[in-house]
Amino acid sequence: MADTDFSKFVPGFDFLQGLMKNAGAAIPGFNQWVAPTLDPEELDKRISELRTVQFWLENNARMLTATIQALEVQRMTLSTLHAMNVPMADLKDVLKTPPVPPTSPAADAPQRDAKAHATPGTDAGAEPGMTPDAKAEAKSGDAAGPKPAGADPMQWWNALTQQFTQVASNAMKTAQTAASAATTAAASATAAKPAAKPAATPAAKSAAKAPRDPRPSPPPRPRRRRRRRHARPPPNARLPEPPASRGPFMPRFLQAHATHPDPHMALALAGAQLEGQRAGMTPTLGFLYLTHPYVPHAQALLDEVRERWPGCGWVGASALAVSASGVEYFDEPALVVMLCDLPSDQWRIFSGLRPLTPDCESRSLLLHADGGTPDLQELISELAQRCSSGYLFGGLVSGGDAAVQIADGVFEGGLSGLALGPDVRWISRVSQGCQPLGRERRVTACDGPLVTELDGQPALDALLEDLKLPAYTGESGSLRQAMPLFRRTLVGLGDEPGARREYGAEVRVRHLVGLDPGRRGIAVAEQMREGVLLSFCERHPDAARRDLVRICTEIRAEAEERGARMAGALYFSCTGRGGPHFGSPSAELQWVQHALGEVPLAGFFANGEIAHARLHGYTGVLTVFLDA
């Protein structure tokens, strides 16, 4: 085969071929290196010379790698500064070096005197030892005037470092100023009323409580305890109304996020943001969500946040992507930290090593879970029975088999989370991301996950009808041609009948995992039972956006009706949603921020979302905490 033909199958082969042909001109002695010889000493000499060239090339490759890493650090630093609302216009001018100013007449006077006393035949403006060509070049340079401004990369990098240092120092100064002001105000109030005994407000009682000591870290993979099964509550059972709050308190939530190749630098960036917002607040509870590149450093990050904010309990998880107010981080190293000052008697962290006790009085649960946990749906139903409201919210960790959970320690597998007391007020909604393709049908015959009849009709025929495909006549070729369409089709399951144009929280979406042409059935990713309502659906960005705006509007309106302020939020969305599904990066979180307002928010993209007592898919679960 000719070389020209072979180059079509090997990308870049023509470039390599031309390099070899011109190697003699580009690299002196290259032909001698590759020429055959029978002298071992000559071969050793060539090997030594080529190893020297290889060493030079490898060092240049390392320099190139270091340059790429430095550029990535600059990009992530710029992203973090932009998230911290640092004006980029202030850094624009530092890219240029200042031009050399023209010399003034007063500065030219000594030079004219030097020329007057110069030896004949010499140039006063030339340095000793300069050749005639160098003198001419110097004269032409002086005649050209001042040199134009050029780029100075070190000055640019130093400016970025200085800008971040200034932001961090200002944050620390703000926190110190607020703390000293609070101390001065308290001393003035004590001096003004020495005989009066101030009433102990709930906030003062919370601040006076002893900080919680950090608990020792448990083993990396605790042994999961087998839980006793309970009967599942009816899916259409009406949830009880939340109990009335026993005492008002005004919780504060602070949120920060950062991205950086070094996880500890990312935490330092987030910590600077949080210190700038604290203003004397003493946090009692923290949420830490991080992407999968930070998983090997999860324990070190947990130790660092404990040291930064002592007395805090910590919950969180790792995921494929994390989210914050108006931004989401997909496929890049990032973390989100949120602090709050909920009273310590209104929450309790639980895990496999420290399960909930029977006397734990909880109104709801924040739940992080591993999708590979056996009998996961039964465990979720059991935990829902432990809550006075019967409501759970959270998500399944994502990002691979090494995903971890944080519950005052780092865990793999099982369940963990946060039990919230009766005085913690919240509003939670589920946003669906799918739209039905046809009417609902009732399952009239099934065998495990295989559904064989819907309303007495073969389930496969009902699927083809909703997809507007020809009826199945026994030819498998027609089904193979429609396989791409089947892969995009999902199944919506419910228990309450209704003519739905769009799904609500009562519908759980599952995958269509297979077809059985022999029994004319369909296989669903759930154990089916007769009487369940089933409809075929597909992911729909416009429907997802409308439903997302709807739940944000409902939460905002309900908070206003209660006369409460939205203090903070947690959002768990499906990994199948996010920016690509909504059209652009961070589009989903920007819609939430636009509809909900400026509310501190943290969360992650999950392999499954938990709401009520069910495990959902392709949804978003938004929970907003209110002040009392």
C-alpha positions as CSV (number, residue, x, y, z in Angstrom):
1,M,0.0,0.0,0.0
2,A,1.4,3.4,-0.9
3,D,2.3,5.9,1.9
4,T,-0.3,8.3,0.7
5,D,-3.0,5.7,1.2
6,F,-1.7,4.6,4.6
7,S,-1.7,8.2,5.9
8,K,-5.5,8.2,5.5
9,F,-5.8,5.6,8.2
10,V,-3.3,7.0,10.6
11,P,-4.0,10.6,11.7
12,G,-0.8,12.7,11.8
13,F,1.2,10.1,9.8
14,D,1.8,12.6,7.0
15,F,3.3,15.0,9.5
16,L,5.5,12.3,10.9
17,Q,6.6,11.3,7.4
18,G,7.5,14.8,6.5
19,L,9.4,15.2,9.7
20,M,11.5,12.1,9.0
21,K,12.2,13.3,5.5
22,N,13.4,16.7,6.7
23,A,15.1,15.3,9.8
24,G,18.5,15.7,8.2
25,A,18.1,19.4,7.7
26,A,16.3,20.0,11.0
27,I,18.5,17.9,13.3
28,P,22.1,17.7,12.3
29,G,23.5,14.2,12.4
30,F,20.1,12.6,12.5
31,N,20.9,10.3,9.6
32,Q,24.0,9.1,11.3
33,W,22.0,8.2,14.4
34,V,19.6,5.9,12.6
35,A,22.1,4.5,10.0
36,P,22.9,0.8,10.5
37,T,26.3,-0.1,12.0
38,L,28.1,-3.2,13.4
39,D,30.2,-1.3,15.9
40,P,28.8,-1.7,19.5
41,E,30.7,1.3,20.7
42,E,29.1,3.5,18.0
43,L,25.7,2.2,19.1
44,D,26.4,3.1,22.7
45,K,27.5,6.6,21.7
46,R,24.3,7.0,19.6
47,I,22.1,5.7,22.5
48,S,23.8,8.2,24.9
49,E,23.3,11.1,22.5
50,L,19.6,10.2,21.9
51,R,19.0,9.8,25.7
52,T,20.3,13.3,26.1
53,V,17.8,14.5,23.5
54,Q,15.1,12.5,25.2
55,F,15.9,14.1,28.6
56,W,15.7,17.5,27.0
57,L,12.3,16.7,25.4
58,E,10.9,15.3,28.6
59,N,11.9,18.4,30.6
60,N,10.2,20.6,28.0
61,A,7.1,18.4,28.2
62,R,7.1,18.8,32.0
63,M,7.4,22.6,31.6
64,L,4.5,22.5,29.2
65,T,2.4,20.5,31.7
66,A,3.3,22.9,34.5
67,T,2.3,25.8,32.3
68,I,-1.1,24.2,31.5
69,Q,-1.7,23.6,35.2
70,A,-0.8,27.2,36.0
71,L,-3.3,28.4,33.4
72,E,-6.0,26.1,34.9
73,V,-5.3,27.5,38.3
74,Q,-5.7,31.1,36.9
75,R,-9.0,30.1,35.3
76,M,-10.4,28.6,38.5
77,T,-9.2,31.6,40.5
78,L,-11.0,33.9,38.1
79,S,-14.1,31.9,38.4
80,T,-14.0,32.1,42.2
81,L,-13.3,35.8,42.2
82,H,-16.3,36.3,39.8
83,A,-18.5,34.2,42.2
84,M,-17.3,36.5,45.0
85,N,-18.5,39.6,43.0
86,V,-15.0,41.0,42.5
87,P,-15.1,43.6,39.7
88,M,-13.0,42.3,36.8
89,A,-12.6,45.7,35.4
90,D,-10.2,46.6,38.2
91,L,-7.9,43.9,37.0
92,K,-7.9,44.7,33.3
93,D,-5.2,47.3,33.3
94,V,-2.7,45.2,35.1
95,L,-2.2,43.1,32.0
96,K,0.0,45.8,30.5
97,T,3.3,47.1,31.6
98,P,3.5,50.9,31.8
99,P,5.2,52.5,28.8
100,V,8.6,54.2,29.3
101,P,7.8,57.9,29.7
102,P,9.6,60.4,27.4
103,T,12.6,62.2,29.0
104,S,12.0,65.8,30.0
105,P,14.2,68.7,29.0
106,A,15.6,68.9,32.5
107,A,16.6,65.3,32.3
108,D,18.2,66.0,28.9
109,A,20.5,68.8,30.3
110,P,23.1,66.5,31.9
111,Q,23.1,64.4,28.7
112,R,23.8,67.5,26.6
113,D,26.7,68.4,29.0
114,A,28.1,65.0,28.7
115,K,28.0,65.3,24.9
116,A,29.8,68.6,25.1
117,H,32.7,67.2,27.1
118,A,32.8,63.9,25.1
119,T,36.0,62.9,23.4
120,P,35.9,63.7,19.6
121,G,35.0,60.7,17.6
122,T,32.9,59.0,20.3
123,D,29.2,59.0,21.1
124,A,28.2,60.3,24.5
125,G,25.0,58.2,24.5
126,A,26.8,55.0,23.8
127,E,28.1,52.7,26.5
128,P,31.8,51.8,26.5
129,G,32.6,48.8,24.4
130,M,29.6,49.1,22.1
131,T,30.1,48.2,18.4
132,P,29.1,50.6,15.7
133,D,26.0,48.4,14.8
134,A,24.9,48.5,18.4
135,K,25.3,52.2,18.6
136,A,23.2,52.6,15.5
137,E,20.5,50.4,16.9
138,A,20.5,52.4,20.2
139,K,20.1,55.6,18.2
140,S,17.2,54.2,16.2
141,G,15.5,53.0,19.4
142,D,15.8,56.5,20.9
143,A,14.3,58.0,17.8
144,A,11.4,55.6,17.9
145,G,10.2,57.1,21.2
146,P,8.9,55.2,24.2
147,K,8.3,51.5,23.9
148,P,4.7,50.4,23.7
149,A,3.1,48.6,26.6
150,G,3.4,44.9,26.6
151,A,1.8,41.9,28.5
152,D,3.4,41.0,31.8
153,P,2.1,37.6,32.9
154,M,3.8,37.7,36.3
155,Q,2.2,41.1,37.0
156,W,-1.2,39.6,36.0
157,W,-0.8,36.6,38.3
158,N,0.5,38.8,41.1
159,A,-2.6,41.0,40.7
160,L,-4.9,38.0,41.0
161,T,-3.1,36.8,44.1
162,Q,-3.2,40.3,45.6
163,Q,-6.9,40.6,44.8
164,F,-7.8,37.3,46.5
165,T,-5.6,38.2,49.5
166,Q,-7.4,41.5,49.8
167,V,-10.8,39.9,49.7
168,A,-9.8,37.3,52.3
169,S,-8.3,40.0,54.6
170,N,-11.3,42.2,54.2
171,A,-13.5,39.3,55.2
172,M,-11.5,38.7,58.3
173,K,-11.6,42.4,59.2
174,T,-15.3,42.5,58.7
175,A,-15.8,39.6,61.1
176,Q,-13.5,41.1,63.7
177,T,-15.1,44.5,63.5
178,A,-18.6,43.0,63.9
179,A,-17.5,40.9,66.9
180,S,-15.8,43.9,68.6
181,A,-18.9,46.0,67.9
182,A,-21.2,43.4,69.5
183,T,-18.9,43.2,72.5
184,T,-18.9,47.0,72.9
185,A,-22.6,47.2,72.6
186,A,-23.1,44.5,75.3
187,A,-20.7,46.3,77.6
188,S,-22.5,49.6,77.1
189,A,-25.9,48.0,77.8
190,T,-24.5,46.5,81.0
191,A,-23.1,49.8,82.2
192,A,-26.3,51.7,81.5
193,K,-28.5,49.2,83.5
194,P,-26.4,47.7,86.2
195,A,-29.3,46.7,88.5
196,A,-31.5,45.3,85.7
197,K,-31.4,41.6,85.0
198,P,-31.8,41.2,81.2
199,A,-34.3,38.7,80.0
200,A,-32.8,35.6,78.5
201,T,-33.9,35.6,74.8
202,P,-33.9,32.3,72.9
203,A,-31.0,33.5,70.8
204,A,-29.0,34.2,73.9
205,K,-29.8,30.8,75.3
206,S,-28.6,29.2,72.1
207,A,-25.4,31.2,72.2
208,A,-24.8,30.4,75.8
209,K,-24.9,26.7,75.3
210,A,-21.6,24.8,75.3
211,P,-20.2,24.0,71.9
212,R,-20.5,20.5,70.7
213,D,-17.2,18.6,70.8
214,P,-16.1,17.1,67.5
215,R,-16.8,13.4,67.6
216,P,-14.0,11.0,66.6
217,S,-14.1,9.9,63.0
218,P,-15.7,6.4,62.5
219,P,-14.2,3.7,60.3
220,P,-14.4,4.3,56.6
221,R,-17.0,1.6,55.9
222,P,-19.2,0.9,58.9
223,R,-21.1,-2.3,59.1
224,R,-24.7,-1.7,58.2
225,R,-27.2,-2.9,60.7
226,R,-30.1,-4.9,59.4
227,R,-33.3,-3.0,60.0
228,R,-36.6,-4.7,60.8
229,R,-39.1,-4.3,58.1
230,H,-42.4,-2.5,58.6
231,A,-45.5,-2.3,56.6
232,R,-45.3,0.4,53.9
233,P,-47.8,3.2,54.5
234,P,-50.5,3.7,51.8
235,P,-49.0,5.8,49.0
236,N,-52.1,8.0,48.8
237,A,-52.3,8.6,52.6
238,R,-52.6,12.3,53.4
239,L,-49.7,13.6,55.4
240,P,-50.5,15.2,58.7
241,E,-50.2,19.0,59.1
242,P,-46.9,20.2,60.6
243,P,-47.2,20.7,64.4
244,A,-47.1,24.2,65.7
245,S,-43.7,25.6,66.6
246,R,-43.1,25.8,70.4
247,G,-40.7,28.7,70.4
248,P,-39.7,31.3,67.8
249,F,-36.1,31.6,66.6
250,M,-34.4,33.4,63.7
251,P,-32.0,31.0,62.0
252,R,-29.4,32.4,59.6
253,F,-27.9,30.5,56.7
254,L,-24.6,31.4,55.0
255,Q,-23.4,29.7,51.8
256,A,-20.2,29.7,49.8
257,H,-18.7,27.7,46.9
258,A,-15.4,27.5,45.1
259,T,-13.5,25.5,42.6
260,H,-9.7,24.8,42.5
261,P,-7.4,21.8,41.7
262,D,-6.3,21.8,45.4
263,P,-9.3,20.9,47.6
264,H,-7.8,22.8,50.6
265,M,-7.4,26.0,48.5
266,A,-11.0,25.6,47.4
267,L,-12.0,25.4,51.1
268,A,-9.9,28.4,51.9
269,L,-11.7,30.4,49.1
270,A,-15.1,29.3,50.4
271,G,-14.0,30.1,54.0
272,A,-13.0,33.6,53.1
273,Q,-16.5,34.1,51.6
274,L,-18.2,32.8,54.7
275,E,-16.1,34.9,57.1
276,G,-17.1,37.9,55.2
277,Q,-20.8,37.1,55.8
278,R,-20.7,35.8,59.4
279,A,-20.9,39.2,61.2
280,G,-20.6,37.5,64.6
281,M,-22.9,34.5,63.9
282,T,-21.9,31.3,65.7
283,P,-22.7,28.4,63.4
284,T,-23.9,25.2,65.0
285,L,-24.6,23.1,61.8
286,G,-22.8,22.8,58.5
287,F,-23.5,21.2,55.1
288,L,-20.6,20.1,52.9
289,Y,-21.1,18.9,49.4
290,L,-18.2,18.1,47.1
291,T,-17.6,16.7,43.7
292,H,-15.9,13.3,43.1
293,P,-12.3,14.6,42.5
294,Y,-12.3,15.6,46.2
295,V,-13.5,12.2,47.5
296,P,-9.9,11.0,48.4
297,H,-9.6,14.2,50.5
298,A,-13.0,14.0,52.2
299,Q,-11.7,13.2,55.7
300,A,-9.1,15.9,55.5
301,L,-11.7,18.4,54.4
302,L,-14.0,17.4,57.2
303,D,-11.1,17.8,59.7
304,E,-10.4,21.2,58.4
305,V,-14.0,22.5,58.6
306,R,-14.2,21.2,62.1
307,E,-11.1,23.2,62.9
308,R,-12.3,26.4,61.2
309,W,-15.8,26.3,62.8
310,P,-15.5,24.3,66.1
311,G,-18.7,23.1,67.7
312,C,-20.4,22.5,64.3
313,G,-22.1,19.3,63.3
314,W,-21.5,18.3,59.7
315,V,-23.6,16.5,57.1
316,G,-23.1,16.2,53.4
317,A,-22.2,13.9,50.5
318,S,-20.1,13.6,47.4
319,A,-21.7,13.7,43.9
320,L,-21.0,14.0,40.2
321,A,-21.9,17.7,40.4
322,V,-22.8,20.1,43.2
323,S,-25.0,23.2,43.2
324,A,-25.2,26.6,44.9
325,S,-27.1,29.8,44.5
326,G,-27.3,30.3,40.7
327,V,-24.4,28.0,39.8
328,E,-23.7,24.4,39.3
329,Y,-20.3,22.6,39.0
330,F,-20.3,19.6,36.6
331,D,-17.1,17.5,35.9
332,E,-14.8,19.8,37.8
333,P,-13.3,19.9,41.3
334,A,-15.6,22.0,43.5
335,L,-17.3,22.2,46.9
336,V,-20.2,24.0,48.5
337,V,-20.4,24.9,52.2
338,M,-23.4,26.2,54.0
339,L,-23.5,27.2,57.7
340,C,-26.5,27.8,59.9
341,D,-27.2,28.5,63.6
342,L,-30.2,26.2,64.2
343,P,-30.5,25.4,67.9
344,S,-28.6,22.3,68.7
345,D,-31.7,20.7,70.4
346,Q,-33.6,21.0,67.1
347,W,-31.4,18.6,65.0
348,R,-29.6,15.3,65.3
349,I,-27.1,13.7,62.9
350,F,-27.5,10.0,62.3
351,S,-25.7,7.2,60.5
352,G,-25.1,3.5,60.5
353,L,-22.9,3.8,63.6
354,R,-25.3,6.2,65.3
355,P,-28.9,5.3,64.3
356,L,-31.9,7.2,65.4
357,T,-33.1,6.2,68.9
358,P,-36.8,5.5,69.5
359,D,-37.1,8.6,71.7
360,C,-35.8,10.9,69.0
361,E,-38.5,13.5,68.4
362,S,-38.2,14.5,64.7
363,R,-40.6,16.2,62.3
364,S,-38.7,15.4,59.1
365,L,-35.4,13.9,57.9
366,L,-32.7,15.0,55.5
367,L,-31.5,11.7,54.0
368,H,-28.4,10.9,52.0
369,A,-28.2,7.3,50.8
370,D,-26.3,4.9,48.6
371,G,-28.3,3.5,45.7
372,G,-26.8,0.1,46.2
373,T,-28.3,-0.3,49.7
374,P,-30.5,-3.4,49.9
375,D,-34.2,-2.8,50.4
376,L,-33.7,0.9,50.1
377,Q,-37.3,1.8,49.4
378,E,-38.4,-0.2,52.5
379,L,-35.8,1.6,54.6
380,I,-37.1,5.0,53.4
381,S,-40.7,4.0,54.2
382,E,-39.6,2.9,57.7
383,L,-37.8,6.2,58.4
384,A,-40.8,8.1,57.2
385,Q,-42.8,6.5,59.9
386,R,-40.4,7.8,62.4
387,C,-41.2,11.4,61.5
388,S,-44.3,13.3,62.8
389,S,-44.9,14.7,59.3
390,G,-44.0,11.5,57.4
391,Y,-41.8,13.6,55.1
392,L,-38.3,12.9,54.0
393,F,-36.1,14.8,51.5
394,G,-32.7,14.3,50.1
395,G,-30.9,12.3,47.4
396,L,-28.7,9.3,46.5
397,V,-25.0,10.0,46.2
398,S,-23.5,9.9,42.7
399,G,-20.2,10.0,41.0
400,G,-19.1,6.4,41.1
401,D,-18.6,3.5,43.5
402,A,-16.3,5.5,45.7
403,A,-19.0,8.1,46.6
404,V,-19.1,9.0,50.3
405,Q,-21.5,10.5,52.8
406,I,-20.7,12.9,55.6
407,A,-22.4,12.6,59.0
408,D,-19.9,13.8,61.6
409,G,-17.6,11.3,59.8
410,V,-17.0,10.0,56.3
411,F,-19.0,6.8,55.4
412,E,-19.4,4.6,52.3
413,G,-22.7,2.8,51.7
414,G,-25.9,2.7,53.7
415,L,-27.9,5.8,54.9
416,S,-27.1,8.9,56.9
417,G,-28.6,12.3,57.4
418,L,-30.1,14.8,59.7
419,A,-33.2,14.6,61.9
420,L,-35.0,18.0,62.2
421,G,-36.9,18.9,65.3
422,P,-40.5,20.1,65.5
423,D,-39.5,23.8,65.7
424,V,-37.7,23.8,62.4
425,R,-40.0,25.2,59.8
426,W,-39.7,24.4,56.1
427,I,-41.6,24.2,52.9
428,S,-40.7,21.5,50.3
429,R,-41.8,20.8,46.8
430,V,-41.0,18.3,44.0
431,S,-40.5,19.4,40.4
432,Q,-41.0,16.9,37.7
433,G,-39.0,16.8,34.5
434,C,-41.1,14.6,32.3
435,Q,-44.4,14.9,30.4
436,P,-46.9,12.1,29.7
437,L,-47.2,10.8,26.1
438,G,-50.7,9.4,26.5
439,R,-53.4,8.5,29.0
440,E,-53.1,6.6,32.2
441,R,-53.8,2.9,32.3
442,R,-54.2,0.6,35.2
443,V,-51.9,-2.5,35.6
444,T,-54.2,-5.5,35.3
445,A,-51.5,-8.3,35.0
446,C,-47.9,-8.3,36.0
447,D,-45.1,-10.6,37.0
448,G,-42.5,-8.9,39.1
449,P,-41.1,-6.0,37.1
450,L,-42.8,-7.3,33.9
451,V,-46.1,-5.7,33.0
452,T,-48.2,-7.9,30.7
453,E,-51.6,-6.1,30.6
454,L,-52.8,-2.5,30.9
455,D,-56.6,-2.1,31.1
456,G,-56.9,-5.7,29.8
457,Q,-54.8,-4.8,26.7
458,P,-51.3,-6.2,26.0
459,A,-48.8,-3.7,27.5
460,L,-46.6,-3.7,24.4
461,D,-49.6,-2.7,22.3
462,A,-50.3,0.2,24.6
463,L,-46.7,1.4,24.3
464,L,-46.8,1.3,20.5
465,E,-50.1,3.2,20.5
466,D,-48.8,6.0,22.7
467,L,-45.6,6.2,20.5
468,K,-47.8,6.3,17.4
469,L,-46.0,3.2,16.0
470,P,-47.6,0.4,13.9
471,A,-49.1,-2.5,15.9
472,Y,-46.8,-5.4,16.6
473,T,-47.4,-8.2,14.1
474,G,-44.6,-10.6,15.3
475,E,-41.8,-9.2,13.2
476,S,-38.9,-8.4,15.5
477,G,-37.3,-6.1,12.9
478,S,-39.9,-3.4,13.4
479,L,-39.1,-3.4,17.1
480,R,-35.4,-3.1,16.5
481,Q,-35.9,-0.1,14.2
482,A,-37.9,1.6,17.0
483,M,-35.3,0.8,19.7
484,P,-33.9,4.4,19.9
485,L,-37.4,5.7,20.5
486,F,-37.9,3.1,23.2
487,R,-34.7,4.1,25.0
488,R,-36.0,7.7,25.3
489,T,-39.3,6.5,26.8
490,L,-39.9,6.4,30.5
491,V,-42.7,5.2,32.7
492,G,-44.7,7.3,35.2
493,L,-46.3,5.3,38.1
494,G,-49.0,6.6,40.4
495,D,-51.8,5.5,42.8
496,E,-54.2,8.4,42.5
497,P,-56.2,8.6,39.2
498,G,-56.4,11.9,37.3
499,A,-56.3,13.3,33.8
500,R,-52.7,14.7,33.9
501,R,-51.1,16.9,31.3
502,E,-48.1,17.3,33.5
503,Y,-46.8,15.1,36.4
504,G,-47.0,16.2,40.0
505,A,-45.2,15.0,43.1
506,E,-47.5,11.9,43.4
507,V,-46.0,10.4,40.3
508,R,-42.7,8.6,40.4
509,V,-40.8,8.2,37.1
510,R,-39.0,4.9,36.3
511,H,-36.9,3.5,33.4
512,L,-38.3,1.3,30.8
513,V,-35.7,-1.5,30.9
514,G,-36.9,-4.0,28.4
515,L,-39.5,-5.6,26.1
516,D,-40.9,-9.1,26.0
517,P,-42.4,-9.6,22.5
518,G,-43.4,-13.2,23.3
519,R,-45.6,-12.2,26.2
520,R,-46.3,-8.7,24.6
521,G,-45.1,-7.1,27.9
522,I,-42.8,-4.4,29.1
523,A,-40.2,-4.4,31.9
524,V,-40.1,-1.5,34.4
525,A,-37.3,-0.7,36.9
526,E,-39.5,-1.5,39.9
527,Q,-41.4,-4.4,41.3
528,M,-44.9,-3.9,40.0
529,R,-48.3,-4.8,41.5
530,E,-51.8,-4.9,40.1
531,G,-53.8,-1.7,40.4
532,V,-51.0,0.7,39.9
533,L,-51.6,3.5,37.4
534,L,-49.0,3.6,34.6
535,S,-48.4,6.1,31.8
536,F,-45.6,6.4,29.3
537,C,-43.6,9.7,29.3
538,E,-40.5,11.4,28.1
539,R,-38.1,14.0,29.4
540,H,-39.3,17.5,28.4
541,P,-37.2,20.6,29.0
542,D,-40.0,23.1,28.7
543,A,-42.2,21.1,31.1
544,A,-39.4,20.8,33.5
545,R,-38.7,24.6,33.4
546,R,-42.4,25.4,33.9
547,D,-42.7,23.0,36.8
548,L,-39.5,24.4,38.4
549,V,-40.8,27.9,38.3
550,R,-44.1,26.8,39.6
551,I,-42.8,25.2,42.8
552,C,-40.5,28.2,43.5
553,T,-43.5,30.5,43.1
554,E,-45.6,28.3,45.4
555,I,-42.9,28.2,48.1
556,R,-42.4,32.0,47.9
557,A,-46.1,32.6,48.1
558,E,-46.6,30.2,51.0
559,A,-43.7,31.8,52.9
560,E,-45.3,35.3,52.5
561,E,-48.7,34.0,53.7
562,R,-47.0,32.7,56.8
563,G,-45.3,36.0,57.3
564,A,-41.9,34.2,57.4
565,R,-38.6,34.9,55.7
566,M,-36.9,32.3,53.5
567,A,-33.6,31.8,55.4
568,G,-31.9,29.0,53.4
569,A,-32.5,26.1,51.0
570,L,-31.4,22.7,50.0
571,Y,-31.9,21.5,46.4
572,F,-31.4,17.9,45.1
573,S,-31.7,17.5,41.3
574,C,-31.3,14.5,39.0
575,T,-28.0,14.0,37.2
576,G,-30.0,13.7,34.0
577,R,-31.1,17.4,34.4
578,G,-28.7,20.2,35.0
579,G,-27.4,22.6,32.4
580,P,-27.4,20.3,29.4
581,H,-31.1,19.5,29.9
582,F,-32.1,23.1,30.4
583,G,-30.1,24.4,27.5
584,S,-27.0,26.0,29.0
585,P,-24.6,25.6,32.0
586,S,-26.1,26.5,35.4
587,A,-29.5,27.2,33.7
588,E,-31.5,25.1,36.2
589,L,-30.0,26.9,39.3
590,Q,-30.3,30.3,37.6
591,W,-34.1,29.6,37.2
592,V,-34.3,28.7,40.8
593,Q,-32.5,31.8,41.9
594,H,-34.6,34.0,39.6
595,A,-37.9,32.5,40.8
596,L,-37.0,32.1,44.5
597,G,-34.9,35.2,45.0
598,E,-31.5,35.6,46.8
599,V,-31.7,32.7,49.2
600,P,-28.5,30.8,50.3
601,L,-28.7,27.4,48.6
602,A,-26.7,24.2,48.6
603,G,-27.2,20.8,47.1
604,F,-26.0,18.2,44.6
605,F,-27.1,16.2,41.6
606,A,-28.2,12.8,42.7
607,N,-28.7,9.3,41.2
608,G,-32.2,9.4,42.7
609,E,-34.2,12.0,44.6
610,I,-36.1,11.4,47.9
611,A,-39.3,13.2,48.7
612,H,-42.3,12.3,50.9
613,A,-41.7,8.5,51.5
614,R,-40.7,7.8,47.9
615,L,-37.6,7.5,45.7
616,H,-38.0,9.6,42.6
617,G,-36.2,10.0,39.3
618,Y,-35.6,12.9,36.9
619,T,-37.0,15.3,39.5
620,G,-35.8,18.2,41.6
621,V,-36.5,18.4,45.3
622,L,-36.4,21.9,46.8
623,T,-36.7,22.5,50.5
624,V,-36.6,26.0,51.9
625,F,-36.1,26.7,55.6
626,L,-38.1,29.6,57.2
627,D,-37.5,31.8,60.2
628,A,-40.1,31.4,63.0
